[in-house]
Amino acid sequence: MVPLVSEHMVGCFDYNFIYYEFVGACSKRAIYLFSILIVTVNDNIKFIIIFFLSLGQAMLLIGVFNWWVDPYDIYHPSEYKPNNRVWMSKQLRLAKAYRVRNLRPEGIVMGSSRSQLGIDPDHPGWDNVHPRYNLALPGANLYETYRYFQHSLALNPPKQLLIGIDFIDFNIFSKLSDDFNESYMVVSREGKFQDHYLTNLMVTLLSSSAIKSSQKKMFYRGEGTHFSNGTEFSEEVDSQSIDMRSIMMWSATKFVSRLLMPPPAHRFCLDDETRANSSFQYLRQILETAKESEADVRLFIPPMHVYFLEILKTLEIMEDYEKWQNQLIDLIENVDKKYPNNQNFPLWDFSGYNTVTMDEVPPVEASNRSMDWYLDVGHFKKKLGDRIQDRIFNYKDAGRVVPEDFGMQINSKNINFYQRAQRSKRMRYMLAHQGEIKELDSRVKTVKNKIGKFDCG
């Protein structure tokens, strides 16, 4: 008990309640002080109530605004017409996860940004499966691809899959993308159904990223960032306003420090001699699950420009690339043998040294000249993606010619011959392009020296 400070009244504070005893003429003064206390408390309560009501109204307005703008194309999904343009801003992984919930596609494309930009699932070579959706994601590693495959499988088992397999995704130091979240999936990693509706509601309606995305969508001057089938739209740029030579050289060097050897490790290793590469395990799980659901799966190694292979040579990891190809073949053929009654899954290689991947980089004196097939070292144009699918699906189009040396189905019977042939082509390419290879080699070595030596053991 604490005495109440007053010489004219007797009173005390109790920590559970307050009571007063008023004596004589001082009782009126005590009542007056008590009234002030009550008024002060009431004012504070009113302020708190008004504050939270205002906050609630503001959040409601923000939520309604984001729901109306729908920056992720979730609440008012556009009608599915493959070539229609839709606007998909940040949180692309969330937006595509919801799009799959709505579409429940029977045919899907999976892979990284190379597949997202270059592979159109509306290609006529596919089987009669509809709808089809490009579920490829920029920077996606094999774990993300596996989780999105589980997501699609739980909603509607796909009947046909086209999967782009990237060498860089098998780096044991590869990290998950910042915007990947397990809550976007309808099933857990163990295959159990999960519901994170409230969490996703907060992200899509009340987060700062949702507000920014809504603002960008409202003031974006284009018609959209993606086609309705999930393929990213690549705007045609006036070749006179862009220095393609600089882009190729710049993208080659940035490819090393950002993708091939990403921070913070800045290393590339297929294994460290102590643990299995988890990317191979996730790919195996995808293929085995597809076998069990009797899906048709086609796999391909994307056609990165030959500068990519020259980078690997400079970094002394070309042997790892050939080793990786052999490991892919072993994995796929082991899965085929495990399910002898199912159709085999082919693996196509469009990389290496061929007519397409040796697309000439503009010389210094004509650096603004456009390239036939490439946007940069790692990304190819949609018209090349169409030719990839022509080859994979054995589709003939009178208006398109696929070079004979572009794309080969590789397996354990022909891989040794194939790799020897590639080494010979590499030597011929180096002799014919000594100047630009010297420049590229110098740029890559500068990055290599900054990174320093490393050991995978």
Buried (B, 14 or more C-beta within 10 A) or exposed (E): EEEBEBEEBEBEBEEEEEEBEBEEEBBEEBEEBBEEEEEEEEEEEEEEEEEEEEEEEEEEEBBEBBBEBBBBBBBEBBEBEBEBBBBBBBBBBBBBBBBBBBBEBBBBBBBBBBBBBBBBBBBEBBEEBBBBBBBBBBBBBBBBBBBBBBBBBBBBBBBBBBBBBBBBBBBBBBEBBEBBBEBBBBBEEEEEEEEBEEEBEEBBBBBEBBBEBBBBBEEEEEEBBBBBBBBBBBEEEEEEEBBBBEBBBBBBBBBBBEBBBBEEBBBBBBBEEEEEBBBBBBBBBBBBBBBEEEBBBBBBBBBBBBBBBBBBBBBEBBEBBBEBBBBBBEBBBEBBEEBEEBEBBBBBBBBBBBEBBBBEBBEEEEBBBBBEBBBBBBBBBBEBBBBBBBBBBEBEBEEEEBEEBBBBBBBEEEBEEBBEBBEEBBEEBBEEBEEBBEBBBEBBEEBBEEBEEEEBE
